[in-house]
Amino acid sequence: MPSTRSTVQSAKQAIAFFEEAVKRDPDYALAYAGLADAYLTDASVGAARTALEPGGQPDEAGSGAPRPRGGDEGAVPGPGTG
């Protein structure tokens, strides 16, 4: 199993390659799909690393994504909460 460090490095390299592919052929849809997948991998592995660092805390949903700051002004209440 690859380490998270090598996975993040691989995702960043993939992002660079897919961005180059998009520059060369803006109509090549698979390059956009690969770019989206690489960004997703980079974000999710980075969030997992943050959650595993000392003092890092995942949010209530269990991901390491940062929580929004401030109140929930303008938020739409979910079912059964309003």
MDAnalysis code that builds the backbone (N, CA, C; Angstrom):
import MDAnalysis as mda
import numpy as np

u = mda.Universe.empty(246, n_residues=82, atom_resindex=np.repeat(np.arange(82), 3), trajectory=True)
u.add_TopologyAttr("name", ["N", "CA", "C"] * 82)
u.add_TopologyAttr("resid", np.arange(1, 83))
u.add_TopologyAttr("resname", ["MET", "PRO", "SER", "THR", "ARG", "SER", "THR", "VAL", "GLN", "SER", "ALA", "LYS", "GLN", "ALA", "ILE", "ALA", "PHE", "PHE", "GLU", "GLU", "ALA", "VAL", "LYS", "ARG", "ASP", "PRO", "ASP", "TYR", "ALA", "LEU", "ALA", "TYR", "ALA", "GLY", "LEU", "ALA", "ASP", "ALA", "TYR", "LEU", "THR", "ASP", "ALA", "SER", "VAL", "GLY", "ALA", "ALA", "ARG", "THR", "ALA", "LEU", "GLU", "PRO", "GLY", "GLY", "GLN", "PRO", "ASP", "GLU", "ALA", "GLY", "SER", "GLY", "ALA", "PRO", "ARG", "PRO", "ARG", "GLY", "GLY", "ASP", "GLU", "GLY", "ALA", "VAL", "PRO", "GLY", "PRO", "GLY", "THR", "GLY"])
u.atoms.positions = np.array([
    [0.851, -1.179, 0.000],
    [0.000, 0.000, 0.000],
    [0.891, 1.234, 0.000],
    [0.663, 2.161, -0.912],
    [1.502, 3.355, -0.958],
    [1.250, 4.262, 0.235],
    [2.265, 4.993, 0.609],
    [2.101, 5.943, 1.706],
    [1.275, 7.129, 1.227],
    [0.706, 7.853, 2.182],
    [-0.080, 9.026, 1.797],
    [0.801, 10.071, 1.143],
    [2.066, 10.133, 1.554],
    [2.980, 11.118, 0.968],
    [3.182, 10.825, -0.519],
    [3.414, 9.548, -0.870],
    [3.611, 9.229, -2.288],
    [2.314, 9.382, -3.067],
    [1.173, 9.131, -2.430],
    [-0.114, 9.311, -3.104],
    [-0.360, 10.783, -3.413],
    [-0.052, 11.659, -2.470],
    [-0.218, 13.091, -2.693],
    [0.723, 13.555, -3.802],
    [1.964, 13.085, -3.776],
    [2.924, 13.452, -4.822],
    [2.446, 12.957, -6.183],
    [1.919, 11.741, -6.237],
    [1.411, 11.189, -7.495],
    [0.219, 11.991, -7.998],
    [-0.669, 12.387, -7.092],
    [-1.838, 13.172, -7.481],
    [-1.405, 14.527, -8.034],
    [-0.439, 15.163, -7.395],
    [0.041, 16.468, -7.877],
    [0.704, 16.319, -9.247],
    [1.433, 15.239, -9.462],
    [2.048, 15.003, -10.763],
    [0.964, 14.755, -11.821],
    [-0.050, 13.991, -11.453],
    [-1.157, 13.727, -12.378],
    [-1.875, 15.028, -12.739],
    [-2.071, 15.907, -11.751],
    [-2.713, 17.196, -12.017],
    [-1.926, 17.967, -13.060],
    [-0.607, 18.005, -12.905],
    [0.233, 18.723, -13.871],
    [0.102, 18.108, -15.267],
    [0.108, 16.777, -15.364],
    [-0.012, 16.116, -16.664],
    [-1.375, 16.381, -17.306],
    [-2.445, 16.276, -16.514],
    [-3.779, 16.503, -17.071],
    [-3.987, 17.958, -17.467],
    [-3.418, 18.898, -16.696],
    [-3.510, 20.311, -17.080],
    [-2.805, 20.543, -18.420],
    [-1.671, 19.888, -18.629],
    [-0.970, 19.997, -19.909],
    [-1.813, 19.403, -21.036],
    [-2.467, 18.274, -20.757],
    [-3.323, 17.646, -21.771],
    [-4.479, 18.567, -22.154],
    [-5.056, 19.248, -21.167],
    [-6.157, 20.181, -21.435],
    [-5.664, 21.354, -22.274],
    [-4.448, 21.844, -21.989],
    [-3.886, 22.946, -22.783],
    [-3.688, 22.517, -24.240],
    [-3.213, 21.290, -24.428],
    [-2.943, 20.811, -25.783],
    [-4.219, 20.531, -26.572],
    [-5.233, 20.032, -25.876],
    [-6.499, 19.721, -26.558],
    [-7.660, 20.018, -25.622],
    [-8.183, 21.251, -25.641],
    [-9.272, 21.647, -24.743],
    [-10.562, 20.852, -24.950],
    [-10.683, 20.136, -26.065],
    [-11.889, 19.347, -26.330],
    [-11.774, 17.896, -25.863],
    [-10.662, 17.520, -25.271],
    [-10.429, 16.136, -24.844],
    [-11.040, 15.922, -23.457],
    [-12.242, 15.382, -23.445],
    [-13.019, 15.250, -22.209],
    [-12.337, 14.368, -21.162],
    [-11.635, 13.333, -21.592],
    [-10.993, 12.445, -20.618],
    [-9.914, 13.162, -19.802],
    [-9.304, 14.190, -20.391],
    [-8.316, 14.956, -19.630],
    [-8.994, 15.698, -18.470],
    [-10.183, 16.233, -18.711],
    [-10.932, 16.906, -17.642],
    [-11.370, 15.910, -16.563],
    [-11.773, 14.724, -16.989],
    [-12.177, 13.695, -16.019],
    [-10.983, 13.267, -15.168],
    [-9.845, 13.078, -15.803],
    [-8.638, 12.713, -15.061],
    [-8.211, 13.811, -14.117],
    [-8.336, 15.056, -14.562],
    [-7.988, 16.197, -13.721],
    [-8.890, 16.253, -12.487],
    [-10.175, 16.040, -12.687],
    [-11.113, 16.029, -11.553],
    [-10.768, 14.914, -10.577],
    [-10.458, 13.741, -11.091],
    [-10.110, 12.606, -10.237],
    [-8.819, 12.883, -9.460],
    [-7.841, 13.479, -10.117],
    [-6.579, 13.787, -9.444],
    [-6.782, 14.831, -8.350],
    [-7.601, 15.858, -8.630],
    [-7.907, 16.851, -7.596],
    [-8.634, 16.213, -6.416],
    [-9.552, 15.312, -6.691],
    [-10.287, 14.627, -5.631],
    [-9.350, 13.778, -4.775],
    [-8.457, 13.050, -5.431],
    [-7.490, 12.229, -4.694],
    [-6.608, 13.110, -3.826],
    [-6.102, 14.201, -4.392],
    [-5.242, 15.112, -3.642],
    [-5.975, 15.669, -2.422],
    [-7.224, 16.084, -2.607],
    [-7.997, 16.670, -1.511],
    [-8.322, 15.644, -0.437],
    [-8.749, 14.456, -0.843],
    [-9.165, 13.478, 0.162],
    [-7.977, 12.897, 0.920],
    [-6.862, 12.666, 0.248],
    [-5.688, 12.155, 0.951],
    [-5.115, 13.242, 1.851],
    [-5.117, 14.481, 1.376],
    [-4.647, 15.587, 2.208],
    [-5.515, 15.772, 3.437],
    [-6.821, 15.620, 3.287],
    [-7.735, 15.743, 4.426],
    [-7.509, 14.608, 5.410],
    [-7.262, 13.414, 4.902],
    [-7.006, 12.275, 5.789],
    [-5.714, 12.485, 6.569],
    [-4.701, 13.020, 5.905],
    [-3.442, 13.295, 6.597],
    [-3.649, 14.327, 7.697],
    [-4.448, 15.364, 7.426],
    [-4.724, 16.394, 8.420],
    [-5.412, 15.778, 9.633],
    [-6.367, 14.884, 9.385],
    [-7.104, 14.256, 10.482],
    [-6.202, 13.362, 11.316],
    [-5.162, 12.808, 10.715],
    [-4.281, 11.890, 11.429],
    [-3.125, 12.592, 12.135],
    [-2.906, 13.861, 11.842],
    [-1.838, 14.598, 12.494],
    [-2.195, 14.847, 13.955],
    [-1.182, 14.985, 14.813],
    [-1.474, 15.288, 16.210],
    [-2.318, 16.556, 16.323],
    [-3.423, 16.460, 17.011],
    [-4.317, 17.592, 17.186],
    [-5.313, 17.761, 16.065],
    [-5.136, 17.015, 14.976],
    [-6.076, 17.102, 13.864],
    [-7.349, 16.364, 14.220],
    [-8.483, 16.944, 13.925],
    [-9.760, 16.337, 14.258],
    [-10.650, 16.285, 13.032],
    [-11.155, 15.113, 12.687],
    [-12.124, 15.064, 11.598],
    [-13.431, 15.697, 12.035],
    [-14.218, 16.165, 11.078],
    [-15.513, 16.735, 11.430],
    [-16.492, 15.619, 11.781],
    [-17.734, 15.981, 12.086],
    [-18.724, 15.007, 12.532],
    [-18.987, 13.917, 11.505],
    [-18.828, 14.236, 10.235],
    [-19.078, 13.250, 9.182],
    [-17.924, 12.269, 9.067],
    [-16.815, 12.527, 9.754],
    [-15.700, 11.613, 9.731],
    [-14.622, 11.984, 8.738],
    [-14.811, 13.007, 7.947],
    [-13.764, 13.386, 7.000],
    [-12.837, 14.381, 7.671],
    [-11.710, 14.610, 7.060],
    [-10.768, 15.583, 7.587],
    [-10.957, 16.954, 6.987],
    [-12.035, 17.161, 6.258],
    [-12.268, 18.449, 5.610],
    [-12.449, 19.524, 6.672],
    [-11.915, 20.710, 6.433],
    [-12.074, 21.770, 7.423],
    [-13.535, 22.172, 7.569],
    [-13.880, 22.546, 8.769],
    [-15.253, 22.988, 9.039],
    [-15.413, 24.430, 8.601],
    [-16.612, 24.801, 8.140],
    [-16.831, 26.197, 7.777],
    [-16.759, 27.085, 9.001],
    [-16.309, 28.308, 8.794],
    [-16.219, 29.252, 9.909],
    [-17.455, 30.125, 9.939],
    [-17.750, 30.642, 11.099],
    [-18.886, 31.537, 11.224],
    [-20.174, 30.777, 11.455],
    [-21.258, 31.526, 11.467],
    [-22.565, 30.944, 11.711],
    [-23.130, 30.271, 10.490],
    [-24.354, 29.858, 10.623],
    [-24.992, 29.175, 9.496],
    [-26.074, 30.059, 8.875],
    [-25.819, 31.371, 8.881],
    [-26.759, 32.290, 8.282],
    [-27.004, 31.897, 6.819],
    [-28.235, 31.862, 6.439],
    [-28.553, 31.544, 5.059],
    [-28.566, 30.069, 4.757],
    [-28.242, 29.233, 5.741],
    [-28.249, 27.795, 5.495],
    [-29.684, 27.297, 5.413],
    [-29.899, 26.342, 4.549],
    [-31.215, 25.752, 4.403],
    [-31.314, 24.599, 5.387],
    [-32.338, 24.598, 6.272],
    [-32.442, 23.525, 7.249],
    [-32.733, 22.195, 6.557],
    [-32.178, 21.144, 7.105],
    [-32.402, 19.808, 6.555],
    [-33.756, 19.280, 6.974],
    [-34.141, 18.115, 6.450],
    [-35.430, 17.532, 6.804],
    [-35.539, 17.307, 8.318],
    [-36.639, 17.727, 8.882],
    [-36.897, 17.504, 10.310],
    [-36.143, 18.443, 11.233],
    [-35.416, 19.449, 10.690],
    [-34.667, 20.345, 11.545],
    [-35.237, 21.759, 11.560],
    [-36.242, 22.024, 10.736],
    [-36.723, 23.396, 10.620],
    [-38.084, 23.519, 11.125],
])
